[in-house]
Amino acid sequence: MSTQKDDYSDIIHLPHHRSARHAPMPIGDRAAQFAPFAALKGYDEEIEEAARFTEARVLRDDAYADELDAALRQLMAREGEAPRMSVRCFEPDARKEGGAYRIVSGRLRCVDAEGRRLILQGGVCIPFALIDSVEEEP
């Protein structure tokens, strides 16, 4: 049978031990021992990605496509004047279904009919298939 005391009364008043050989650990390092760790690497990023909002692309009818085609033809006719324009286009998301609409403004450098894209000054290329609307700016 053991004669062990459960209240620690025999050691409670003893001085705290300090090592003569080792320097005390800095408080910041000591606190880091108890910091939480990521048990599942990449889990937080996956949750953020799943919560990230993407828009569905609006499919237009043939009448709207004809209007857009007419606007692009007008731009092709004025290509040499470098008209200032705003293009609303759909940018597909690289990671998940959907994407985002954005507006790109600038001066027209050329219309690449063969490559089916608008090229703005500064090198921005916008494929015809992603264009939602085109407006000429004053």
Summary of the structure (lengths in Angstrom):
residues: 138
radius of gyration: 33.2
end to end distance: 98.4
largest distance: 104.1
contacts: 251
relative contact order: 0.14
helix: 27%
strand: 27%
